[in-house]
Amino acid sequence: MGIEILKGKFIKEDVTNKEPNNPNFSKSLNAKYAGSIRGSVRLSSGRYYTNDEWEKRRKELIDLSLP
């Protein structure tokens, strides 16, 4: 019973086994709304990696040779 009853009324699709999508953040968009949204200080001050920056940093770390 449970969730099957709600599928036609409130739930548009089954999301229980789906992977969450990775949102693309831009630092300029974040800076625009940083003063008006309360939340993480790290995010509002721009101290985070975007997806592209993280992939670049990840590749650099993988290519780094350890002593």
C-alpha positions in Angstrom: 0.0 0.0 0.0 2.1 3.0 1.2 3.7 5.0 -1.6 1.7 3.4 -4.4 -1.4 5.4 -3.3 0.5 8.7 -3.6 2.1 8.1 -7.0 -0.8 9.6 -9.0 -1.6 12.4 -6.7 1.7 13.9 -5.3 4.6 11.9 -6.6 5.2 12.3 -10.4 7.9 9.6 -10.7 9.7 7.1 -8.6 12.9 8.7 -7.2 13.9 6.0 -4.7 16.6 4.4 -6.9 17.9 7.4 -8.8 21.3 9.0 -8.4 21.2 12.7 -7.4 22.4 14.9 -10.2 25.4 17.1 -9.6 24.4 20.8 -9.8 26.7 23.1 -11.6 27.5 26.1 -9.4 29.2 29.2 -10.7 31.1 31.5 -8.4 29.6 34.6 -10.0 26.0 33.4 -9.4 27.0 32.4 -5.8 28.6 35.8 -5.2 25.4 37.5 -6.4 23.2 35.8 -3.8 25.8 35.4 -1.0 24.6 38.4 1.1 20.9 37.5 1.0 21.0 33.8 1.8 21.9 32.5 5.2 23.9 29.3 5.1 27.4 28.0 5.0 30.1 30.6 5.5 32.4 28.5 3.2 29.9 28.8 0.4 29.1 32.5 0.9 32.8 33.5 1.0 33.6 31.5 -2.2 35.8 28.9 -0.5 34.7 25.8 -2.5 35.5 24.1 -5.7 33.3 24.1 -8.7 32.9 20.8 -10.6 35.4 21.9 -13.2 37.9 23.1 -10.6 37.6 19.9 -8.7 38.2 17.7 -11.7 41.3 19.8 -12.6 42.6 19.5 -9.0 41.8 15.8 -8.9 43.8 15.1 -12.1 46.7 17.1 -10.7 46.6 15.1 -7.5 46.4 11.8 -9.4 49.4 12.7 -11.5 51.5 13.8 -8.5 54.2 11.3 -7.7 54.9 10.6 -4.1 58.4 10.3 -2.7 
